Amino acid sequence: MDEHRYLLKIKLKYIEPEIWRRFVVPGFFSLDRLHDVIQIIMGWQSCHLYEFEISGKHYIESPEFEDEGLDVAKYRLMDLIKAKGRSFQYIYDFGDCWEHEIRVEDKRYIPVTQDATGQVLGRPLVECLDGARACPPEDVGSVPGYYEFCEAIKNPKHKEHRAMKEWISYVFPEGKGYDSEKFDMEAVNGALLQYLS
């Protein structure tokens, strides 16, 4: 089995300032497992269909119900992407159509960390290393809806402010609200460890 890990950078297209993550996954991960990781690191909730587009081919869930597309469970990252610098697409939620670009920054990434004594420490198989800004809430209405939501949620005088505050309290019932500038990498890596266990 290929021990090499891929260092990937994913960004949500058409949104400024950029929403992005840098993360590590093993090359032997199938695309359905890569989807699971993307959902965790970006902050999506896995409520919608998705697809990968790599070299003009579409990889989807349940291709037996679609006219075209290859089964995400049957293809591994290392078999499809062999060159550093390559990029490919991930689309989540065909209604809101969130388009992501994923770029391979390194395909033989070796994570090395040392403790205070110089002892080399092992790193998790999957890990988020960096990122910026919060992912849009599910079902916010694509890029234009997201911009409108952000404007309304930040401005108490906006005509939709109260409605958006109420709506977001249902989306995040634990009371944490939504902050477009916040990215909690520690929470993401905790969720990734849970996913791997």
For each residue, the residues with C-beta under 8 A, 3 or more apart:
1: 28
2: 26 27 28 78
3: 26
4: 26 27 78 107 108 109
5: 24 25 26 27 108 109 110 111 125
6: 24 25 26 27 77 78 81 104 106 107 109
7: 22 23 24 104 105 106 107 109 129
8: 22 23 24 25 102 103 104 105
9: 20 21 22 23 102 103 105
10: 20 21 23 38 41 42 90 100 101 102 103
11: 18 19 20 100 101
12: 15 18 19 20 42 98 99 100 135 136
13: 99 100 101
14: 99 143
15: 12 18 19 136 143 146
16:
17: 132 133
18: 11 12 15 132 133
19: 11 12 15 42 132 133 134 135 136
20: 9 10 11 12 131 132 133
21: 9 10 41 42 128 130 131 183 188
22: 7 8 9 105 128 129 130 131
23: 7 8 9 10 37 41 126 127 128 129
24: 5 6 7 8 109 111 123 126 127 129
25: 5 6 8 29 33 34 37 77 125 126
26: 2 3 4 5 6 29 77 125 126
27: 2 4 5 6 76 77 78 107
28: 1 2 76 77 78
29: 25 26 33 34 37 76 77 126
30: 33 34 72 73 74 75 76 77
31: 34 35 52 59 72 73 75 76 77 80
32: 35 36 61 72 73
33: 25 29 30 36 37
34: 25 29 30 31 37 38 52 77
35: 31 32 38 39 50 52 72 90
36: 32 33 39 40 46 195
37: 23 25 29 33 34 40 41 126 192 195
38: 10 34 35 41 42 44 90 92 100
39: 35 36 42 44 45 46 92
40: 36 37 43 188 191 192 195
41: 10 21 23 37 38 128 131 188 192
42: 10 12 19 21 38 39 100 135
43: 40 134 135 188
44: 38 39 47 92 93 98 135 138
45: 39 138
46: 36 39
47: 44 93 138 139
48: 92 93 94 95 96 138
49: 60 61 93 94
50: 35 60 61 90 91 92 93
51: 58 59 60 69 90 91
52: 31 34 35 58 59 60 72 88 89 90 91
53: 56 57 58 59 88 89 90 91
54: 57 59 80 81 88 89
55: 80 88
56: 53
57: 53 54 70
58: 51 52 53 68 69 70
59: 31 51 52 53 54 69 70 71 72 75
60: 49 50 51 52 63 66 69 70 71 72
61: 32 49 50 71 72
62: 65 66 71
63: 60 66 68 69 70 71
64:
65: 62
66: 60 62 63 69
67:
68: 58 63
69: 51 58 59 60 63 66
70: 57 58 59 60 63 74 75
71: 59 60 61 62 63 74 75
72: 30 31 32 35 52 59 60 61 75
73: 30 31 32
74: 30 70 71
75: 30 31 59 70 71 72 79 80
76: 27 28 29 30 31 79 80
77: 6 25 26 27 28 29 30 31 34 80 81
78: 2 4 6 27 28 81 82 107
79: 75 76
80: 31 54 55 75 76 77 88
81: 6 54 77 78 86 88 104 107
82: 78 86 107
83: 86 104 107
84: 104 105 106 107
85: 103 104
86: 81 82 83 103 104
87: 101 102 103 104
88: 52 53 54 55 80 81 101 102
89: 52 53 54 99 100 101 102
90: 10 35 38 50 51 52 53 99 100 102
91: 50 51 52 53 94 97 98 99 100
92: 38 39 44 48 50 98 100
93: 44 47 48 49 50 96 97 98 138 139
94: 48 49 91 97
95: 48 139 142
96: 48 93 139 140 141 142 145
97: 91 93 94 142
98: 12 44 91 92 93 136 142
99: 12 13 14 89 90 91
100: 10 11 12 13 38 42 89 90 91 92
101: 10 11 13 87 88 89
102: 8 9 10 87 88 89 90
103: 8 9 10 85 86 87
104: 6 7 8 81 83 84 85 86 87 107
105: 7 8 9 22 84 109
106: 6 7 84 109
107: 4 6 7 27 78 81 82 83 84 104
108: 4 5
109: 4 5 6 7 24 105 106
110: 5
111: 5 24 123 127
112: 120 123
113: 120 121 123
114: 117 118 119 120 121
115: 118 119 121
116:
117: 114
118: 114 115
119: 114 115
120: 112 113 114
121: 113 114 115
122:
123: 24 111 112 113 127
124: 127 189 192 193 196
125: 5 25 26 196
126: 23 24 25 26 29 37 192 195 196
127: 23 24 111 123 124 189 192
128: 21 22 23 41 131 185 188 189 192
129: 7 22 23 24
130: 21 22 185
131: 20 21 22 41 128 183 185 188
132: 17 18 19 20 183
133: 17 18 19 20 180 181 182 183
134: 19 43 178 179 180 181 182 183
135: 12 19 42 43 44
136: 12 15 19 98 140 146 149
137: 140 149 168 171 172 178
138: 44 45 47 48 93 171
139: 47 93 95 96
140: 96 136 137 145 146 149
141: 96 144 145 146 148 149
142: 95 96 97 98 145 146
143: 14 15 146 147
144: 141 147 148
145: 96 140 141 142 148 149
146: 15 136 140 141 142 143 149 150
147: 143 144 150 151
148: 141 144 145 151 152 160
149: 136 137 140 141 145 146 152 153 164
150: 146 147 153 154 180
151: 147 148 154 155 158
152: 148 149 155 158 159 160 161 163 164
153: 149 150 161 164 165 168 178
154: 150 151 158
155: 151 152 158 161
156: 161
157: 161
158: 151 152 154 155 161 164
159: 152
160: 148 152 163 164
161: 152 153 155 156 157 158 164 165
162: 165 166
163: 152 160 166 167
164: 149 152 153 158 160 161 167 168
165: 153 161 162 168 169
166: 162 163 169 170
167: 163 164 170 171
168: 137 153 164 165 171 172 177 178
169: 165 166 172 173 175 177
170: 166 167 173
171: 137 138 167 168 178
172: 137 168 169 175 176 177 178
173: 169 170
174:
175: 169 172
176: 172
177: 168 169 172
178: 134 137 153 168 171 172
179: 134 182
180: 133 134 150
181: 133 134
182: 133 134 179
183: 21 131 132 133 134 188
184: 187 188
185: 128 130 131 188 189
186: 189 190
187: 184 190 191
188: 21 40 41 43 128 131 183 184 185 191 192
189: 124 127 128 185 186 192 193
190: 186 187 193 194
191: 40 187 188 194 195
192: 37 40 41 124 126 127 128 188 189 195 196
193: 124 189 190 196 197
194: 190 191 197
195: 36 37 40 126 191 192
196: 124 125 126 192 193
197: 193 194
